[in-house]
């Protein structure tokens, strides 16, 4: 395998993915002004619908700018020796392979994030602010960045160091040990996510005693769902958009409701949303997603083990000498089409699971409050009611609102 051939494969993949994403976004944008389906005519009034269209169009145009910039940045970095420049800094700083890899990725990830800060800032404080969503303060924005960098350094750096140590110790069989370690880490994070990660960014408090808590506990008891932990998270700290999610399993399972969800919905609608989340648990969707994630990680690591010792993989991104960390960059780009395919499959299952969770809520609670809650949440987030089918197929993890409503009314 020649490094020049690999180099052109990398360029083709990057450009092809950009063109595909641009084409899909264009097709989706052409649907923005389509007539609203009859079943959704009550979601927006005329003024709200115009605001929704403006929000979608603004994000579409901003997306073109950011994606074009990202493509130009990575192509320029490869063609003009950016990776080699960073690799030279790492080599000159330390002789230890793990230290070189940590410094190499640290410079790239930190530099990339800093370069993208103006875009993130504009998205948050201009676009989201203009359409009434943003609640993030400048202090929160800065603190979030620092915390994200710290997590990346500690968690990402630790995992990278462990992978390289395995590689140095057992050679290409490193993927087995890495897979076991990452699987264990994934289980721990899923089990204790709400206790370990969420408190770094948000406050969580137990749902106060009252009629809402009583209704939730009554529903949980009726369906045989042992629910001891119901928390409210201060999502309004950053945005007016609402959400709810289920996390953990066994004794650590809990339901978390955004304070914005409680403010936006009636109590019956909140219970219906919770019934949907319980449906995911009862139908074993959480276990399926967790197992799939671990299996796909194993596939990726196995493929990595087949190519990691090939020097052409490193040389293709412009570095002067082969290394594990440079090969990771080349492999990551070459693997992205596989990742796209597995992503399509997971999105398919995810949309299917959403229908199943909706059906569970309909059969164990009621369809009407779930329908009204979905409409309110769509309205409050100015969501797209007429997405293009191709865009849905490629990107949606949830079915379009109209399909969910029709399924609930069936």
C-alpha positions, 0 to 999 in steps of 0.5 A: 500500500503506497502512501500516495495512494492512501493520501488520495484516499484520505482526500477523496473521503474528506471531500466526498463526505463534505459533498454528501453532507452539503447535498443533503442539507441543500435538499433538506433546505428545499423542504423548509417552505413545504406546506405543514401536514394537516395533523401538525397545523396546530403546532405553529401560528403564522408568526411562529411558523415564519420564525421557525423557517427563519431559524432553520434557514439561519442554521442552514447558512451558518452550517455551510460556512462552518463545514466549508471552513472545517474542510479547508482547515483539515485539507490545508493541515494535511497538504501543507504539513500541519501534522508534521509540524505538530509531530516535530514539536512532540518529538522535540519535547520528549522521547517517550512514545506515550508523551509524544502521542499525548502532546501531539493530540493535545496540540491538535485538539486544543488548537482545533477547539480554540479555532472553532470558539468563534463559531461556537460563540456565534452559534450561542450568543448570536443565533440562539440569542436572536431566536430566544433560546440562549440562557448561557452567560459568558462566564458559563461559556468559558467555564464549560470550555475549561471543564471540557478541556479538563475532561478531555485531558484526563479521560481522553489522555488516560485512554490514549495512554492506556491504548499505546501502553497495550500496543507496546506491551502485546503488539497487535493484540492490543485491541483485545485489551483495549476493547475490554478496558473501554467496555468496562469504562463505558459500563461505568460511565453509563452506570454513574453518568448522572453522578460523575459527569452531570454535576460538573456542568449542572445542578440536579435536585430531587423532584419536589413532593407534590402532585407531579411526583405522585402521578409519576410514582403512581404510573411507575407502580402501575407498570412495575417500574422500580423508580426511586430517583427522579431528578430535576436538572437546571437546563434553563442555565443554558437554553430554553429548550426542554428535554428528559432522559433516562440513565443508569440501570439496576439500582442506579437507574434514574429519570432526569427532567429538565426544569424547562420541561416542567415549565413548558408541559402540563403534568399529564404531558410530563408523565406521558413523556416519562412513560415514553422513557420507561418504554425504552427501559422496558423494551431493553433499548438501553441494553441494546444501545450499550451492547451495540456501542461496545461491539462497534468499538471492538470492530473499530479496534480490530480493524485498527490492529490490522493497519496500525503497523503499516507505515504508509498510514502515518506517512499519508498525512504528511509526517516524516516518520511513522508512529502510532499516533500519526497512524491513528489520524490516518486510520480515523479518516479512512474508517469514517465511511464505515462509521457512517454506515454503522451510524445509519444502522444505529439511526434506523434502530433508534427510530424504530425504538422511538416508535416502540417507546411511543407505543408503550406510553400509549398502551400503558398511559395515554396517547393524547398527552404524549401527542400534545407534549411532542407538539409543544416541544417541537414548537418551543424548539422551532423544529423542522416539521417537513424534513427531507426523507433522505436527510431523515434517513441519514441523520435522524435518530428520532422519526419526524414529528408527523410520523410519530403523531400518526403512529400514536393516533393509529 
